[in-house]
Amino acid sequence: MTWAAYCLDAPGAALLRREHLQAHLAYVETVLDRLVIAGPLLDGAGAMIGSLIVLDAAQEDEARRLLE
């Protein structure tokens, strides 16, 4: 089944994103076969404000585990 997650960043998320970028990319490499599409959500000025992730998982709890 295909699941979509629309994720909006909390205030100050840009700093956290920078701090965890390498670990995030390493994790993404391990689940690439489950991702249908994923990418940033941008505001009108082009600043990142969140992410849209579409993934394949058999059940909702599995999709949530992949997202966490």
C-alpha atoms as one frame of an Amber mdcrd trajectory, in Angstrom:
protein
   0.000   0.000   0.000   1.184   3.533  -0.667   1.267   6.076   2.180   1.895
   9.822   2.074   3.276  11.995   4.864   3.017  15.777   4.730   5.476  17.021
   7.349   5.799  20.649   8.426   8.908  21.795  10.273   8.834  23.220  13.776
  10.522  26.575  14.410  14.299  26.214  14.392  14.243  23.067  12.255  16.806
  24.394   9.774  19.571  24.082  12.380  18.481  20.562  13.315  18.345  19.567
   9.649  21.945  20.720   9.156  23.130  18.925  12.292  21.537  15.609  11.306
  21.945  15.713   7.528  24.594  12.986   7.228  22.711  10.557   9.501  19.479
  11.332   7.646  21.046  10.637   4.250  22.582   7.396   5.544  19.126   6.256
   6.733  17.489   7.249   3.445  19.974   5.004   1.626  18.659   2.039   3.639
  15.010   2.641   2.684  15.347   3.909  -0.904  13.536   0.835  -2.215  10.483
   1.806  -0.107  10.307   5.440  -1.246   8.020   6.308  -4.137   8.990   9.975
  -4.006  10.263  12.363  -1.350  11.275  15.977  -1.314  11.172  19.345   0.391
   8.188  21.619   0.894   9.140  25.239   0.215   7.526  28.524   1.158   6.971
  31.374  -1.298  10.533  32.615  -0.793  12.027  29.183  -1.468  12.902  28.340
   2.146  12.387  24.754   3.239   9.406  24.389   5.573   8.951  20.621   5.612
   8.867  17.448   3.561   6.510  15.357   1.475   7.233  11.629   1.606   5.372
   8.921  -0.305   6.357   5.372   0.592   5.320   1.746   0.254   4.419  -0.179
   3.409   2.028  -3.050   4.070   0.371  -1.377   7.066   0.167   2.017   8.749
   2.357   1.024  11.693   5.117  -0.044   9.294   4.849   3.276   7.433   5.097
   5.162  10.721   8.209   3.200  11.755   9.900   4.045   8.453   9.079   7.726
   8.922  10.279   7.882  12.519
